[in-house]
């Protein structure tokens, strides 16, 4: 059992996180969580790659680019889902189905394009190279889903 002071501390800490997921801090939370999720995904992928090829070195710059790309998607997703919630109000199955359909038809291709072009620009490639990569990988990407989406 925890002493009384420990319980009080845990209760205070629990409620201190709440503002990050409500109101004015939600945009910041969504922006940072997009970057953190993409960079954690990259860390996991590089760990997997390093196990397959033991001589490989972890590319922290790639992880940083993933963080930047994820953070750039955060505000877009934040406002996209606010808009979806305003247009499609409710939790009925029909309403949720409409939200998912619109999300898949509009946001998924847009975020895919944003990701591929953005990553190519961050890696020093041209806009046309990013567009070509997006077009070449679109269907494979579309089946899996864009990075940063929860």
Backbone as CSV, one residue per row, in Angstrom:
resi,resn,N_x,N_y,N_z,CA_x,CA_y,CA_z,C_x,C_y,C_z
1,UNK,0.826,-1.184,0.000,0.000,0.000,0.000,0.876,1.256,0.000
2,UNK,0.362,2.266,-0.654,1.058,3.552,-0.695,0.734,4.374,0.551
3,UNK,1.704,5.124,1.024,1.392,6.045,2.116,0.446,7.139,1.620
4,UNK,-0.193,7.824,2.512,-1.191,8.857,2.189,-0.616,9.923,1.256
5,UNK,0.603,10.363,1.503,1.232,11.393,0.662,1.400,10.892,-0.772
6,UNK,1.724,9.610,-0.916,1.885,9.026,-2.244,0.574,8.991,-3.005
7,UNK,-0.501,8.648,-2.311,-1.826,8.622,-2.947,-2.240,10.026,-3.374
8,UNK,-2.006,11.003,-2.501,-2.347,12.383,-2.846,-1.571,12.852,-4.076
9,UNK,-0.301,12.489,-4.138,0.537,12.859,-5.284,-0.011,12.244,-6.571
10,UNK,-0.376,10.972,-6.533,-0.908,10.302,-7.720,-2.230,10.923,-8.179
11,UNK,-3.070,11.307,-7.216,-4.333,11.949,-7.574,-4.072,13.299,-8.235
12,UNK,-3.151,14.089,-7.674,-2.828,15.395,-8.263,-2.239,15.244,-9.662
13,UNK,-1.367,14.278,-9.829,-0.748,14.044,-11.145,-1.806,13.609,-12.160
14,UNK,-2.737,12.776,-11.746,-3.788,12.293,-12.638,-4.591,13.459,-13.196
15,UNK,-4.937,14.401,-12.357,-5.741,15.523,-12.814,-4.916,16.587,-13.538
16,UNK,-3.611,16.590,-13.377,-2.797,17.584,-14.072,-2.678,17.272,-15.567
17,UNK,-2.903,16.039,-15.967,-2.843,15.654,-17.378,-4.106,16.039,-18.128
18,UNK,-5.219,16.145,-17.407,-6.520,16.382,-18.042,-6.534,17.596,-18.981
19,UNK,-5.961,18.751,-18.620,-6.021,19.914,-19.526,-5.337,19.668,-20.879
20,UNK,-4.397,18.739,-20.921,-3.721,18.460,-22.191,-4.654,17.810,-23.208
21,UNK,-5.747,17.229,-22.750,-6.662,16.519,-23.638,-8.003,17.227,-23.759
22,UNK,-8.044,18.491,-23.379,-9.265,19.292,-23.457,-8.903,20.717,-23.836
23,UNK,-9.862,21.419,-24.379,-9.765,22.865,-24.566,-8.551,23.362,-25.317
24,UNK,-7.934,24.386,-24.746,-6.913,25.129,-25.484,-5.612,24.369,-25.690
25,UNK,-5.334,23.353,-24.923,-4.093,22.589,-25.092,-4.245,21.396,-26.041
26,UNK,-5.460,21.140,-26.495,-5.700,19.966,-27.337,-4.938,20.038,-28.662
27,UNK,-4.859,21.207,-29.256,-4.106,21.354,-30.511,-2.634,21.014,-30.293
28,UNK,-2.050,21.520,-29.216,-0.656,21.211,-28.896,-0.480,19.706,-28.659
29,UNK,-1.397,19.118,-27.911,-1.325,17.684,-27.632,-1.415,16.875,-28.924
30,UNK,-2.346,17.235,-29.799,-2.490,16.512,-31.066,-1.267,16.689,-31.962
31,UNK,-0.699,17.869,-31.961,0.487,18.129,-32.781,1.673,17.307,-32.290
32,UNK,1.937,17.375,-30.992,3.078,16.626,-30.450,2.858,15.118,-30.507
33,UNK,1.633,14.681,-30.280,1.395,13.232,-30.324,1.571,12.683,-31.734
34,UNK,1.238,13.476,-32.761,1.491,13.045,-34.134,2.975,12.842,-34.382
35,UNK,3.786,13.793,-33.925,5.235,13.676,-34.092,5.819,12.536,-33.282
36,UNK,5.343,12.389,-32.057,5.854,11.316,-31.192,5.490,9.947,-31.749
37,UNK,4.259,9.800,-32.228,3.863,8.489,-32.765,4.668,8.120,-34.010
38,UNK,4.866,9.083,-34.914,5.648,8.772,-36.106,7.096,8.473,-35.754
39,UNK,7.677,9.218,-34.828,9.077,8.963,-34.464,9.213,7.638,-33.707
40,UNK,8.256,7.295,-32.844,8.306,5.989,-32.176,8.157,4.852,-33.178
41,UNK,7.282,5.044,-34.158,7.147,4.044,-35.215,8.445,3.855,-35.970
42,UNK,9.145,4.958,-36.232,10.431,4.867,-36.925,11.478,4.178,-36.058
43,UNK,11.481,4.460,-34.761,12.428,3.793,-33.859,12.180,2.284,-33.869
44,UNK,10.921,1.885,-33.824,10.600,0.448,-33.889,11.027,-0.163,-35.218
45,UNK,10.768,0.559,-36.312,11.153,0.047,-37.627,12.670,-0.073,-37.749
46,UNK,13.403,0.922,-37.264,14.865,0.847,-37.343,15.406,-0.256,-36.437
47,UNK,14.774,-0.485,-35.304,15.184,-1.588,-34.440,15.026,-2.913,-35.180
48,UNK,13.906,-3.043,-35.867,13.651,-4.252,-36.678,14.697,-4.393,-37.788
49,UNK,14.983,-3.281,-38.472,15.982,-3.300,-39.543,17.363,-3.641,-38.996
50,UNK,17.706,-3.108,-37.819,19.024,-3.368,-37.220,19.165,-4.816,-36.780
51,UNK,18.089,-5.454,-36.393,18.155,-6.880,-36.035,18.385,-7.743,-37.261
52,UNK,17.819,-7.342,-38.389,18.008,-8.090,-39.636,19.418,-7.909,-40.193
53,UNK,19.942,-6.675,-40.034,21.288,-6.355,-40.496,22.069,-5.799,-39.313
54,UNK,22.763,-6.659,-38.556,23.427,-6.208,-37.322,24.437,-5.072,-37.495
55,UNK,24.976,-4.847,-38.661,25.963,-3.794,-38.851,25.368,-2.409,-39.056
56,UNK,24.065,-2.333,-39.235,23.402,-1.052,-39.473,23.505,-0.128,-38.263
57,UNK,23.523,1.154,-38.546,23.559,2.171,-37.492,22.214,2.902,-37.499
58,UNK,21.699,3.164,-36.305,20.414,3.868,-36.199,20.555,5.279,-36.771
59,UNK,19.588,5.669,-37.599,19.584,6.983,-38.244,18.653,7.920,-37.470
60,UNK,19.224,8.654,-36.521,18.427,9.553,-35.690,17.897,10.736,-36.489
61,UNK,18.575,11.094,-37.562,18.082,12.195,-38.411,16.787,11.781,-39.100
62,UNK,16.699,10.516,-39.509,15.466,10.005,-40.106,14.333,10.057,-39.087
63,UNK,14.635,9.677,-37.846,13.636,9.735,-36.780,13.196,11.180,-36.551
64,UNK,14.128,12.109,-36.617,13.799,13.528,-36.477,12.906,14.015,-37.604
65,UNK,13.183,13.564,-38.826,12.327,13.942,-39.951,10.922,13.380,-39.765
66,UNK,10.831,12.179,-39.241,9.519,11.581,-38.960,8.774,12.411,-37.917
67,UNK,9.495,12.880,-36.898,8.880,13.710,-35.866,8.323,14.995,-36.484
68,UNK,9.105,15.629,-37.339,8.668,16.865,-37.987,7.452,16.602,-38.874
69,UNK,7.491,15.520,-39.649,6.349,15.186,-40.515,5.095,14.924,-39.676
70,UNK,5.244,14.188,-38.587,4.104,13.907,-37.717,3.548,15.157,-37.074
71,UNK,4.432,16.039,-36.632,3.976,17.306,-36.040,3.270,18.173,-37.078
72,UNK,3.715,18.103,-38.321,3.062,18.905,-39.355,1.669,18.379,-39.677
73,UNK,1.436,17.084,-39.451,0.108,16.501,-39.695,-0.846,16.750,-38.529
74,UNK,-0.310,16.971,-37.345,-1.136,17.125,-36.146,-2.206,18.198,-36.255
75,UNK,-1.841,19.447,-36.626,-2.880,20.487,-36.734,-3.919,20.173,-37.803
76,UNK,-3.473,19.642,-38.928,-4.419,19.282,-39.989,-5.433,18.259,-39.469
77,UNK,-4.944,17.223,-38.805,-5.843,16.208,-38.266,-6.729,16.780,-37.163
78,UNK,-6.193,17.639,-36.336,-6.962,18.263,-35.259,-8.195,18.976,-35.819
79,UNK,-7.956,19.849,-36.785,-9.065,20.607,-37.347,-9.959,19.744,-38.233
80,UNK,-9.411,18.748,-38.887,-10.204,17.831,-39.704,-11.233,17.099,-38.842
81,UNK,-10.793,16.563,-37.720,-11.721,15.817,-36.872,-12.712,16.732,-36.159
82,UNK,-12.340,17.969,-35.851,-13.308,18.927,-35.314,-14.397,19.204,-36.353
83,UNK,-13.974,19.378,-37.600,-14.929,19.616,-38.679,-15.845,18.406,-38.871
84,UNK,-15.259,17.215,-38.902,-16.075,15.998,-39.055,-17.111,15.880,-37.940
85,UNK,-16.712,16.182,-36.717,-17.635,16.097,-35.587,-18.747,17.141,-35.673
86,UNK,-18.452,18.289,-36.278,-19.495,19.313,-36.451,-20.468,18.939,-37.556
87,UNK,-19.948,18.363,-38.631,-20.792,18.026,-39.776,-21.605,16.764,-39.508
88,UNK,-20.981,15.769,-38.915,-21.650,14.494,-38.626,-21.773,14.352,-37.116
89,UNK,-22.883,14.833,-36.590,-23.107,14.849,-35.150,-23.774,13.538,-34.736
90,UNK,-23.285,12.965,-33.645,-23.908,11.775,-33.086,-22.987,10.581,-33.092
91,UNK,-23.497,9.508,-32.469,-22.698,8.287,-32.354,-23.408,7.068,-32.926
92,UNK,-24.446,7.305,-33.682,-25.175,6.198,-34.298,-24.285,5.528,-35.346
93,UNK,-24.524,4.279,-35.603,-23.716,3.517,-36.559,-23.711,4.174,-37.940
94,UNK,-24.851,4.687,-38.367,-24.933,5.351,-39.676,-24.035,6.587,-39.717
95,UNK,-24.045,7.381,-38.656,-23.219,8.589,-38.578,-21.738,8.223,-38.553
96,UNK,-21.384,7.240,-37.741,-19.985,6.810,-37.671,-19.509,6.263,-39.005
97,UNK,-20.377,5.529,-39.696,-20.015,4.991,-41.013,-19.737,6.120,-42.003
98,UNK,-20.551,7.174,-41.961,-20.319,8.328,-42.839,-18.986,8.987,-42.525
99,UNK,-18.688,9.148,-41.238,-17.417,9.759,-40.831,-16.236,8.951,-41.357
100,UNK,-16.303,7.643,-41.190,-15.205,6.782,-41.641,-15.063,6.852,-43.158
101,UNK,-16.181,6.824,-43.872,-16.140,6.874,-45.338,-15.528,8.191,-45.829
102,UNK,-15.995,9.306,-45.283,-15.451,10.613,-45.685,-13.975,10.703,-45.310
103,UNK,-13.633,10.198,-44.134,-12.240,10.216,-43.686,-11.357,9.427,-44.650
104,UNK,-11.812,8.260,-45.062,-11.018,7.421,-45.954,-10.927,7.993,-47.363
105,UNK,-11.983,8.641,-47.816,-11.982,9.179,-49.180,-11.259,10.526,-49.295
106,UNK,-11.243,11.309,-48.221,-10.649,12.646,-48.290,-9.325,12.734,-47.531
107,UNK,-9.363,12.413,-46.236,-8.176,12.616,-45.399,-7.058,11.632,-45.709
108,UNK,-7.392,10.401,-45.949,-6.348,9.397,-46.159,-5.457,9.717,-47.368
109,UNK,-6.023,9.970,-48.553,-5.149,10.335,-49.677,-4.410,11.650,-49.450
110,UNK,-5.074,12.620,-48.817,-4.438,13.912,-48.569,-3.239,13.757,-47.635
111,UNK,-3.419,13.008,-46.550,-2.311,12.808,-45.613,-1.196,11.966,-46.218
112,UNK,-1.557,11.044,-47.078,-0.534,10.258,-47.769,0.332,11.136,-48.647
113,UNK,-0.323,12.009,-49.387,0.414,12.932,-50.244,1.285,13.851,-49.381
114,UNK,0.702,14.365,-48.303,1.421,15.243,-47.364,2.667,14.528,-46.841
115,UNK,2.522,13.254,-46.445,3.633,12.487,-45.876,4.749,12.275,-46.903
116,UNK,4.403,11.731,-48.068,5.437,11.400,-49.054,6.141,12.647,-49.585
117,UNK,5.378,13.658,-49.916,6.001,14.886,-50.422,6.802,15.563,-49.317
118,UNK,6.231,15.632,-48.113,6.929,16.255,-46.995,8.223,15.550,-46.641
119,UNK,8.189,14.224,-46.571,9.410,13.477,-46.243,10.465,13.654,-47.324
120,UNK,10.040,13.634,-48.587,11.017,13.834,-49.666,11.633,15.228,-49.593
121,UNK,10.839,16.251,-49.295,11.382,17.604,-49.166,12.351,17.685,-47.987
122,UNK,11.999,17.039,-46.859,12.888,17.040,-45.692,14.195,16.289,-45.969
123,UNK,14.150,15.336,-46.896,15.347,14.578,-47.260,16.134,15.239,-48.382
124,UNK,15.679,16.405,-48.826,16.415,17.152,-49.845,16.032,16.807,-51.271
125,UNK,14.964,16.081,-51.459,14.503,15.751,-52.808,13.525,16.818,-53.283
126,UNK,13.139,16.716,-54.538,12.253,17.732,-55.116,10.780,17.372,-54.894
127,UNK,9.945,18.348,-55.148,8.501,18.168,-55.051,8.018,17.108,-56.043
128,UNK,8.567,17.133,-57.252,8.151,16.158,-58.270,8.581,14.739,-57.885
129,UNK,9.719,14.596,-57.222,10.133,13.265,-56.759,9.189,12.750,-55.668
130,UNK,8.753,13.645,-54.775,7.796,13.264,-53.745,6.464,12.852,-54.346
131,UNK,6.015,13.608,-55.343,4.765,13.293,-56.019,4.862,11.941,-56.727
132,UNK,5.995,11.690,-57.386,6.183,10.414,-58.078,6.199,9.257,-57.079
133,UNK,6.837,9.445,-55.929,6.864,8.392,-54.914,5.458,8.138,-54.377
134,UNK,4.716,9.194,-54.139,3.337,9.046,-53.659,2.499,8.266,-54.668
135,UNK,2.590,8.648,-55.933,1.810,7.948,-56.965,2.213,6.484,-57.068
136,UNK,3.516,6.214,-56.967,3.988,4.838,-57.092,3.613,3.951,-55.912
137,UNK,3.472,4.542,-54.735,3.193,3.753,-53.527,1.773,3.929,-53.003
138,UNK,0.926,4.677,-53.728,-0.379,5.047,-53.198,-1.229,3.850,-52.784
139,UNK,-1.414,2.878,-53.658,-2.349,1.789,-53.334,-1.846,0.947,-52.174
140,UNK,-0.549,0.727,-52.114,0.002,-0.027,-50.980,-0.191,0.757,-49.686
141,UNK,0.076,2.038,-49.751,-0.115,2.917,-48.603,-1.587,2.985,-48.197
142,UNK,-2.472,3.089,-49.173,-3.899,3.246,-48.897,-4.475,2.014,-48.198
143,UNK,-3.960,0.851,-48.541,-4.436,-0.379,-47.891,-4.046,-0.403,-46.425
144,UNK,-2.872,0.126,-46.083,-2.361,0.089,-44.720,-2.887,1.264,-43.910
145,UNK,-2.925,2.447,-44.485,-3.356,3.649,-43.773,-2.193,4.577,-43.564
146,UNK,-2.470,5.886,-43.546,-1.382,6.852,-43.437,-0.769,6.879,-42.042
147,UNK,0.491,7.301,-41.979,1.137,7.437,-40.665,0.510,8.578,-39.878
148,UNK,0.542,8.417,-38.565,0.026,9.461,-37.718,-1.452,9.389,-37.415
149,UNK,-2.160,8.496,-38.088,-3.596,8.355,-37.867,-3.846,7.329,-36.789
150,UNK,-4.758,7.652,-35.930,-5.113,6.729,-34.849,-6.499,6.214,-35.078
